[in-house]
Structures are given as structure tokens and as C-alpha cells.
Amino acid sequence: MTSEEPRARLNEIVADPLSGDITYGAEVLDVLDKPPVPAAVLVPIILGPTPGILLTKRNVHLNKHGGQVSFPGGRIDATDADAEAAALREAEEEIALDRSRVEVLGRMDDHVTGTGYRITPVLGVLMPGFDLRPAPDEVEAVFELSIDVLLDPRAPKQQRRQVRGMWREFWVWPHPEHFIWGATAAILVHLAQKLRAAGPHAAAR
């Protein structure tokens, strides 16, 4: 895939109005007794010779989601103008990603997690050559998931796990070093479906 093909497909995605649909984590019914907390994540797509999705592994010592793979992001604060501002701020705080290097394209539909967050995924593209400095108290590692893996419909697998006495199914993406699952994996599945639908042979699928 050329460096500009992901941008063209992403532009097709954000050109369509949001459906308003909300996706839910498998365990979300356990927390619907209270409104979810508004949050935003930056979904950074790196262009260039080998396009990929930028991901982080959270510090294992964090109280919430410790050791899990995630996009840069967090709660939307009262001082944030919107979800885009929150996602860019969190990316700066967590990995020192200069917001001026990010071209924000638009949003995907919200995802509600079983831990009580309503996440707005914000799509952004950036070119290689940026510097990152992960905040050691928040981020243990920064890595990429290849766009070729993302576009492979056979790549994500569903796994089952017993949680609080009930069986839950969740998506998992293959990676040689990291376990990509949960809300991050679900958002990636949604993005992959949209990217494939925006591809040059979408009408034939």
C-alpha cells in the first residue's frame, strides 16, 4: 500500500456523516446504572513508506487499565474545547506528541467500555520523523500495528474469558510483542471495517 492510500481511504470515512451508532464493550451491561464518563482517544495513523497505527502500552502500575495496550487519550476535561482538543492534549501529556504534527481528520462513532467510559475516537494522520518522549509514570512502551495487518480481515480473532462468573467475548489483534484487546481492539476492528469498505475494490466485496 502506498503512503497516500490510507489518507485517501480515511478522507472517504470522515466525509460520511457519523451514523450515531454506539458500540459497546462485552461487559458494558455491568455499569449501565450510571452515565459513562466522556473520554477521547487519538487514533494516530502514521503515513510514509510503511504506514501503521501508533499505540501505547500503559504502565503496569496504573490503577486503571495497567499494562494494557491503548491509544493516547483519557477523560475530556472541562477545559477541553471538544473531543479533538482532549485527544491531542492527552497525546502530548502521555507521549509528548507535538499536536502541530497531527492532521486531525475527524471522528468515528463512540465506544462505551465496561469500565464506564464513553470514548470518542479521533482520527489523525502524521508523517514519519516526529519525536516521542513517553511519560514513564503513564506509558511503558510505544509501538506500531502495521496497516497491512489492520486491513487483513483474518487478522483479528475473538477470544472468550470468564469475568464475574459470565463468559465474555472480545477482539484480539496479532502482534509479536503486545496483547491488543478490549476497547482498543474493538475500535481497531471498527476502523478496519471502514478502511476496507473505502478501498478501491469495496464495491466488489
Secondary structure, DSSP 8 states (H G I E B T S, - for coil): --TTHHHHHHHHHHHS------EE-TTGGGGTTS--EEEEEEEEEE-SSS-EEEEEEE-TT-TTTTT-EE-SEEE--TT-SSHHHHHHHHHHHHH---GGG-EEEEE---EE-TTSEEEEEEEEEE-S-------TTTEEEEEEEEHHHHT-TTS-EEEEEEETTEEEEEEEE--SS--EEHHHHHHHHHHHHHHHHTSTTGGG-
